[in-house]
Amino acid sequence: MRARRTTAGGFTLVELVVVVLIIAILAAITFPKIINQSTEAQIAASSYLVENVRTKIEEYWAINGGWPTTVDPAWFQSRRVINPFEPAHPNPLYLDNDPNKYNLQTKYLAPNCSIWYNRANGSFAIRVPRQRTDAETLALYNLVNKASCPSLSYTGQ
């Protein structure tokens, strides 16, 4: 009678390591792309909001001959105007009356507001989160707000 040879079923350690390595490589490739999509979506939403609000402000000025005193939620089906970079901010809108100010001195998020509107000249801007460098923060601010500020401290017209 011949002895029957049995082999244990399963994977070897080498096979498991290869599979885990392949999964890790795929995750390393896709994870940054997923994170980047989130940032790109926030940039797109912010740019759309800025363009939309500026259009409404200009329409108001054309109809009434003056700048609105605030950004009116009724313009947007009574939805609150929020900054996509900071949607849970308790006081998103900052109203300013200084006619010589174009935008906030600091263009990254601060505790007091995430959106700035100047009632004196109709300027509207979204503040952005601080990036790794001031140059990156300024580039993001200019991109989102379709601005051309030369520095983070620029307040001229």
C-alpha positions in Angstrom: 0.0 0.0 0.0 1.3 3.4 -0.9 1.4 6.2 1.6 -0.7 9.1 0.7 1.2 12.4 0.7 -0.8 15.3 2.1 0.2 18.9 1.7 -1.2 21.6 3.9 -3.3 24.2 2.0 -2.6 27.9 2.2 -0.1 30.5 1.1 3.6 30.6 1.8 5.1 33.5 3.7 6.8 34.7 0.5 3.5 34.8 -1.4 1.8 36.8 1.4 4.7 39.3 1.5 4.5 39.8 -2.3 0.7 40.4 -2.1 1.1 42.9 0.8 3.9 44.7 -1.0 1.7 45.0 -4.2 -1.2 46.4 -2.1 1.2 48.9 -0.4 2.6 50.1 -3.7 -1.0 50.6 -5.1 -2.0 52.5 -2.0 1.1 54.7 -2.2 0.2 55.6 -5.7 -3.5 56.3 -5.2 -3.6 57.9 -1.8 -2.0 61.2 -2.8 -4.3 61.4 -5.8 -7.3 61.0 -3.6 -6.0 63.7 -1.2 -5.3 66.0 -4.1 -8.8 65.6 -5.5 -10.2 66.9 -2.2 -8.0 70.0 -2.4 -8.9 70.5 -6.0 -12.6 70.2 -5.2 -12.2 72.9 -2.5 -10.4 75.2 -4.9 -13.1 74.7 -7.6 -15.9 75.2 -5.1 -14.2 78.3 -3.7 -13.6 79.8 -7.1 -17.2 79.2 -8.1 -18.5 80.8 -4.9 -16.3 83.9 -5.4 -17.4 84.3 -9.0 -21.1 83.7 -8.0 -21.0 86.2 -5.1 -19.1 88.8 -7.1 -21.8 88.5 -9.9 -24.6 89.0 -7.4 -22.8 92.0 -5.8 -22.4 93.6 -9.3 -26.0 92.9 -10.1 -27.1 94.5 -6.9 -24.9 97.6 -7.7 -26.4 97.8 -11.3 -29.9 97.7 -10.0 -29.6 99.8 -6.8 -26.7 102.1 -7.7 -24.8 101.2 -4.5 -23.0 98.3 -2.9 -25.0 95.9 -0.7 -24.6 96.2 3.0 -24.0 92.5 3.3 -23.9 89.3 1.3 -27.5 88.3 1.3 -28.3 84.5 1.6 -31.6 85.2 -0.3 -29.4 85.5 -3.4 -28.5 81.8 -3.0 -31.9 80.3 -2.2 -31.4 81.3 1.5 -28.4 79.1 1.8 -25.6 80.4 4.0 -22.5 81.5 2.1 -19.7 79.4 3.5 -16.0 79.0 2.8 -15.3 75.5 1.3 -12.0 75.5 3.1 -13.7 76.0 6.4 -17.3 75.0 6.2 -18.0 74.8 9.9 -16.8 78.3 10.7 -19.2 79.9 13.2 -18.8 83.5 11.8 -17.9 83.1 8.2 -18.6 86.7 7.0 -16.6 89.7 8.0 -18.0 93.1 6.9 -15.6 96.0 6.4 -16.3 99.7 5.7 -12.7 100.9 4.9 -13.0 102.1 1.3 -9.2 102.0 0.8 -8.8 98.3 1.7 -8.8 95.8 -1.1 -8.5 92.7 1.0 -7.5 91.4 4.4 -3.9 91.8 5.4 -3.6 88.1 6.2 -5.1 85.9 3.5 -5.1 82.7 5.5 -7.8 81.6 7.9 -8.0 83.4 11.2 -10.4 83.1 14.1 -12.6 86.1 13.2 -13.8 85.2 9.7 -13.3 83.1 6.7 -15.0 85.3 4.1 -14.4 89.1 3.7 -16.8 91.6 2.1 -16.1 95.3 1.9 -19.3 97.3 1.9 -17.5 100.5 0.8 -16.3 99.2 -2.5 -18.0 95.8 -3.1 -14.8 93.7 -2.7 -15.3 90.1 -1.8 -12.7 87.5 -0.9 -12.4 84.0 0.6 -9.5 83.4 3.0 -7.5 80.3 2.4 -5.7 77.9 4.8 -2.0 78.6 5.4 0.2 76.4 3.2 3.7 75.2 3.7 5.2 78.6 2.6 3.9 82.1 2.3 4.4 81.9 -1.5 2.1 78.8 -1.6 -0.5 80.6 0.6 -0.4 83.6 -1.7 -0.6 81.5 -4.8 -3.7 79.7 -3.5 -5.3 83.0 -2.4 -4.8 84.5 -5.8 -6.0 81.4 -7.6 -9.2 81.0 -5.5 -10.0 84.7 -5.6 -8.9 85.4 -9.1 -6.6 88.1 -7.7 -3.1 89.3 -8.3 -1.9 90.3 -4.8 1.9 90.6 -4.8 2.3 89.7 -1.1 0.4 88.5 1.9 0.4 92.0 3.5 -0.9 93.8 0.4 -3.8 96.0 1.3 -3.8 98.5 -1.6 -6.4 98.9 -4.3 
